[in-house]
Each structure stands twice: as structure tokens, then as C-alpha cells.
């Protein structure tokens, strides 16, 4: 007895070849401006955070409680 392969039914509307890809939607000027502002705000926040960390480290070194070799 020969084994038959099952029949696979593909509907026309769900076929991968017939699925249309939608064109990427263009962003509105407001949306583009919001993204730009968010990006720049992120850069500013990173810069300020790094600056604060560097200042904090420098102040700890200047006002450290451990005497250095020439200060005793």
C-alpha cells in the first residue's frame, strides 16, 4: 500500500506571495520633531550625569580623609 501525502490547501488571500507589504508610513513633522527633541535631551542628560560623576570624584580626591605622604 502506498502512503499518500496530505493535501495542503493554501487560500489565495493568505498566500505569502499575495500578501502586500505596506509602504513605510511617513512621519508627521510633529513626530519627527518629538523624536529629535527626545534624542538631544538624552544626550544632554548623559553629559550632565557624566559631569556630575566626574565632579563628585574630583571633590572626593581633594577632600579625602586619608593623609598623603607629604601632608603628615
C-alpha positions in Angstrom: 0.0 0.0 0.0 1.4 3.4 -0.9 1.3 6.2 1.5 -0.2 9.4 0.1 1.0 12.8 1.2 -1.6 15.0 2.8 -3.0 17.7 0.7 -2.1 21.2 1.8 -4.7 23.9 1.0 -3.4 27.5 0.7 -6.0 30.1 0.4 -5.3 32.8 -2.1 -5.7 35.7 0.3 -3.2 34.3 2.9 -0.5 33.2 0.4 2.9 34.7 1.1 3.2 35.9 -2.5 -0.1 37.7 -2.4 0.4 39.5 0.9 1.2 43.1 0.1 3.7 44.9 2.1 2.6 48.3 3.1 4.9 51.2 2.4 6.5 52.7 5.4 4.4 55.4 6.8 6.0 58.8 6.7 6.3 60.6 10.0 4.5 63.8 10.6 6.6 66.8 11.2 5.5 66.9 14.8 6.5 63.2 15.4 9.9 63.9 13.8 10.4 66.9 16.0 9.5 64.9 19.1 12.0 62.2 18.3 14.7 64.8 17.6 14.0 66.5 20.9 14.0 63.2 22.8 17.3 62.3 21.3 19.0 65.6 22.1 17.5 65.6 25.6 19.0 62.1 26.1 22.4 63.4 25.1 22.2 66.4 27.4 21.2 64.1 30.3 24.1 61.8 29.7 26.5 64.7 29.5 25.2 66.2 32.8 25.3 62.8 34.5 29.0 62.2 33.5 29.9 65.7 34.5 28.4 65.3 37.9 30.1 62.0 38.4 33.5 63.5 37.5 33.0 66.4 39.8 32.0 64.1 42.7 35.1 62.0 42.1 37.4 65.1 42.0 35.9 66.5 45.2 36.4 63.2 47.0 40.0 63.2 46.0 40.6 66.8 47.1 38.8 66.4 50.4 39.8 62.9 51.3 40.3 61.9 54.9 43.4 59.8 54.2 46.5 61.9 54.7 49.0 61.7 51.8 52.7 61.1 52.4 53.7 64.8 52.3 50.9 66.1 54.5 51.6 64.3 57.8 
